[in-house]
Each structure stands twice: as C-alpha cells, then as structure tokens.
C-alpha cells in the first residue's frame, strides 16, 4: 500500500481579487474548535477592515487597546464574511459597561466575546450568564487565575503569552485536560505555530502584516517591474 494520497484542491480566483492575506499553512495542523457547528482553526487578530475582507482566515478576533465601542464592532461585523469574536474589555472597561457591550455584540452577530486578562471573574460570570455566545477569556501568564475564569463561565481560553505562549499552553493543558478549548497566539513562524499546536492549542490567533506593509510590498513589486522594463 502506498502512502496517503494528497488531495487535489482546485483553486478559483476572480480577475481582481488575487491578493489575499493568508494564514500560514501550519495553522491547519490544529484540531480546530467547533463553534455553532463551524470548525475554526485560525483567528485573524486585526481590526483593519480591508485586511478582514481580504483574508482566508476562518474567523476574526477583533480586540483593540481602547474602550469597546459598538460603532467599531458594527463596522467589523458588517464587513467580515466569516465569524467574528469581539473584544468587550477587561482592563479599563469592566462591570456593567462590558456586560452591555457584550450583549450588543451578540445581537449584532458576533460568534463570541473576548475579555482581556484583567477582567474580574465576577464580571466574566455576569457576562456569561447574560449572553448566549461563548465568553473567551485571555490568559497571559500562569499566574492568571485561568481555573477561576473557567469556573466563572469562560468557555474558551485565549493564551497570549508572547514568546512563552507554548510553555503556558502546555502547563494549562496539563491542569484542565484535553477537552477544554484553547486558542493561542502562534507567533510569526511556522515553527512557533507548530510548537504551540503541539503544546495543546486547538486554534491559532495570527497577527497579519499591516495594510501599510502589504501596500509597501506591492509598491516594491511595481518598482521592480518598472526597472525590468
């Protein structure tokens, strides 16, 4: 018997929409997380509307360093053609404000809401009891009370530990077992993404290049073509 035959995947593009921000192939080694019957392996970490519309990621994780605003969430949800997970606070924004931002995100079509690591467990509990989409709780170090977050109602953990992410995922996985879903940042290389997956992450959050970086690469290509001619 020969080895497993590789599937032939036909590729279809339009004349104009050829330039996409692609998540690294290594991401597809992850098991994925089934959320409302959709299997999600990749989450694009961005609020850039142009990139959101021109990416092959399974979903969007829209978290930004300002107090959450429904106008921003609505714009992202209107533009995206994949499931979105919307940030609802955690540091500066907590309590009732986060709770109502979360219900607004759900009613606007979000697949889940993301709370940052400082969010008190009592607020996670309030949000989890109030909405009907998953609460994703961010964990940055092993000092975070991730067990408490789960007990408060978080249905998914989002590990963002910088260069220590794989180590943090590995230790958390030992504590909580194989069944609980974990999203984690995978870094910029295929090697670091695979390390994070093998540590126990079910899905990978990928930070794409900025629009200015993508545009810069495009302009370099145009310049080189001009020189060649």
C-alpha positions as CSV (number, residue, x, y, z in Angstrom):
1,X,0.0,0.0,0.0
2,X,1.3,3.4,-0.9
3,X,1.2,6.4,1.5
4,X,-1.9,8.6,1.9
5,X,-2.6,10.3,-1.4
6,X,-2.6,14.1,-1.2
7,X,-5.9,15.7,-2.1
8,X,-6.2,17.8,-5.2
9,X,-7.7,21.1,-4.2
10,X,-8.9,23.2,-7.2
11,X,-8.1,26.9,-6.9
12,X,-10.7,29.5,-8.0
13,X,-10.0,33.3,-8.1
14,X,-11.5,36.4,-9.7
15,X,-9.6,38.6,-12.0
16,X,-9.2,41.3,-9.4
17,X,-9.3,39.5,-6.0
18,X,-5.9,37.7,-6.2
19,X,-4.1,39.4,-3.3
20,X,-5.1,37.8,0.0
21,X,-3.6,37.8,3.5
22,X,-3.1,34.1,4.0
23,X,-2.6,32.4,7.4
24,X,0.4,30.1,7.5
25,X,-0.2,26.5,6.3
26,X,1.0,25.2,9.7
27,X,-2.2,26.5,11.3
28,X,-4.2,23.8,9.6
29,X,-2.4,21.2,11.7
30,X,-4.6,22.3,14.6
31,X,-7.7,20.3,15.6
32,X,-9.9,23.4,15.4
33,X,-12.8,24.3,17.7
34,X,-16.4,23.7,16.8
35,X,-18.4,26.8,17.5
36,X,-22.1,26.8,16.4
37,X,-21.2,23.9,14.1
38,X,-18.4,25.8,12.4
39,X,-14.9,24.4,12.7
40,X,-12.4,27.2,13.4
41,X,-8.7,26.7,13.3
42,X,-7.5,30.2,12.5
43,X,-8.4,33.6,14.0
44,X,-7.1,36.7,12.3
45,X,-6.1,39.2,15.1
46,X,-6.9,42.6,13.5
47,X,-9.4,45.4,13.3
48,X,-8.3,46.5,9.8
49,X,-11.4,46.3,7.7
50,X,-9.5,46.0,4.4
51,X,-7.5,43.0,5.7
52,X,-10.6,41.5,7.3
53,X,-12.3,41.5,3.9
54,X,-9.2,40.1,2.1
55,X,-8.1,37.2,4.2
56,X,-8.5,33.4,4.1
57,X,-8.7,33.1,7.9
58,X,-11.6,31.1,9.4
59,X,-12.6,33.9,11.7
60,X,-11.7,37.3,13.1
61,X,-10.6,38.2,16.6
62,X,-11.2,41.9,16.9
63,X,-9.6,43.2,20.1
64,X,-8.2,46.7,20.4
65,X,-6.4,48.8,23.1
66,X,-9.3,51.3,23.6
67,X,-12.6,51.1,25.4
68,X,-15.0,49.0,23.3
69,X,-17.5,50.9,21.1
70,X,-20.5,49.5,19.4
71,X,-19.8,51.5,16.2
72,X,-16.4,49.7,15.8
73,X,-17.9,46.3,16.5
74,X,-20.7,47.0,14.0
75,X,-18.3,48.1,11.3
76,X,-16.2,44.9,11.7
77,X,-19.3,42.7,11.7
78,X,-20.7,44.4,8.6
79,X,-17.5,44.0,6.6
80,X,-16.5,40.5,7.7
81,X,-17.7,37.4,5.8
82,X,-16.5,35.0,8.5
83,X,-17.4,34.6,12.2
84,X,-16.1,37.4,14.5
85,X,-15.1,37.4,18.1
86,X,-15.4,40.9,19.6
87,X,-13.4,42.4,22.5
88,X,-15.6,43.7,25.3
89,X,-13.0,45.0,27.7
90,X,-11.1,43.7,30.7
91,X,-8.6,46.4,31.7
92,X,-10.1,49.9,31.7
93,X,-13.6,48.7,30.7
94,X,-15.3,46.3,33.2
95,X,-18.5,45.8,35.0
96,X,-21.9,46.8,33.6
97,X,-20.3,48.5,30.5
98,X,-18.6,45.3,29.4
99,X,-21.8,43.4,30.0
100,X,-23.9,45.6,27.8
101,X,-21.2,45.9,25.1
102,X,-21.2,42.0,25.1
103,X,-24.9,41.7,24.6
104,X,-24.8,44.4,21.9
105,X,-22.0,42.4,20.1
106,X,-24.1,39.2,20.3
107,X,-27.2,40.8,18.9
108,X,-25.1,42.3,16.1
109,X,-23.9,38.9,15.1
110,X,-20.7,38.1,17.0
111,X,-19.9,34.5,17.4
112,X,-18.3,35.2,20.8
113,X,-16.9,37.9,23.0
114,X,-13.3,38.2,24.2
115,X,-12.3,39.6,27.7
116,X,-8.8,40.7,28.5
117,X,-6.8,39.1,31.3
118,X,-7.5,41.7,34.0
119,X,-11.3,41.2,33.8
120,X,-12.5,40.1,37.3
121,X,-14.1,36.7,37.5
122,X,-17.3,38.2,38.9
123,X,-17.6,40.2,35.6
124,X,-16.9,37.1,33.5
125,X,-19.7,35.4,35.4
126,X,-22.1,38.3,34.8
127,X,-21.4,38.3,31.1
128,X,-21.5,34.6,30.7
129,X,-25.0,34.5,32.4
130,X,-26.3,37.4,30.3
131,X,-25.3,36.4,26.7
132,X,-25.8,33.3,24.6
133,X,-22.4,33.2,22.8
134,X,-19.1,32.0,24.2
135,X,-17.0,34.1,26.5
136,X,-13.3,33.8,25.6
137,X,-11.0,34.7,28.5
138,X,-7.5,35.8,27.8
139,X,-4.6,34.4,29.8
140,X,-1.2,36.0,29.6
141,X,0.8,34.1,32.3
142,X,0.5,31.1,34.5
143,X,-0.2,33.5,37.4
144,X,-3.6,34.3,35.8
145,X,-6.5,32.5,37.5
146,X,-7.5,30.5,34.5
147,X,-9.3,27.9,36.6
148,X,-11.3,30.7,38.2
149,X,-12.1,32.1,34.7
150,X,-13.4,28.7,33.6
151,X,-15.5,28.3,36.7
152,X,-16.9,31.8,36.2
153,X,-18.2,30.8,32.8
154,X,-15.5,31.3,30.2
155,X,-16.0,28.6,27.6
156,X,-12.7,29.1,25.7
157,X,-9.3,30.2,26.9
158,X,-7.2,32.6,24.7
159,X,-3.5,32.3,25.6
160,X,-1.3,35.2,24.7
161,X,2.0,34.8,26.4
162,X,4.4,36.3,23.9
163,X,7.4,34.0,23.4
164,X,6.3,31.9,26.3
165,X,2.9,31.1,24.8
166,X,3.7,27.4,24.0
167,X,5.0,26.8,27.6
168,X,1.9,28.5,29.1
169,X,-0.4,26.4,26.9
170,X,1.4,23.2,27.8
171,X,1.1,23.8,31.6
172,X,-2.6,24.9,31.3
173,X,-3.4,21.8,29.2
174,X,-1.9,19.6,32.0
175,X,-4.2,21.3,34.5
176,X,-7.5,21.4,32.6
177,X,-7.3,18.2,30.5
178,X,-7.7,17.6,26.8
179,X,-11.3,18.6,26.3
180,X,-11.4,22.3,27.1
181,X,-10.8,24.5,24.1
182,X,-7.7,26.7,23.9
183,X,-6.9,29.4,21.4
184,X,-3.3,30.7,21.4
185,X,-1.1,33.1,19.6
186,X,1.3,31.2,17.3
187,X,4.0,33.8,16.6
188,X,5.3,34.7,13.2
189,X,7.0,31.5,12.1
190,X,5.7,28.1,11.1
191,X,7.9,26.5,13.6
192,X,6.5,28.5,16.5
193,X,2.9,27.8,15.3
194,X,3.5,24.1,15.3
195,X,5.2,24.3,18.7
196,X,2.0,26.0,20.1
197,X,-0.3,23.4,18.5
198,X,1.8,20.5,19.8
199,X,1.7,22.1,23.3
200,X,-2.1,21.8,23.2
201,X,-3.7,24.7,21.4
202,X,-6.8,23.9,19.3
203,X,-6.8,27.1,17.3
204,X,-4.3,29.7,16.4
205,X,-4.6,33.5,16.6
206,X,-2.5,35.0,13.8
207,X,-1.5,38.7,13.6
208,X,-1.3,39.6,9.9
209,X,1.0,42.3,8.3
210,X,-0.5,45.8,8.4
211,X,-2.1,47.3,5.4
212,X,0.9,49.6,5.0
213,X,3.3,46.6,5.0
214,X,1.2,44.8,2.4
215,X,1.0,48.0,0.3
216,X,4.7,48.5,0.6
217,X,5.4,45.1,-0.8
218,X,3.0,45.8,-3.7
219,X,4.8,49.1,-4.5
220,X,8.2,47.3,-4.4
221,X,6.9,44.8,-6.9
222,X,5.7,47.7,-9.2
223,X,9.0,49.4,-8.9
224,X,10.9,46.2,-9.8
225,X,8.6,45.7,-12.8
226,X,9.3,49.3,-14.0
227,X,13.1,48.7,-13.7
228,X,12.8,45.4,-15.6
229,X,11.1,47.2,-18.5
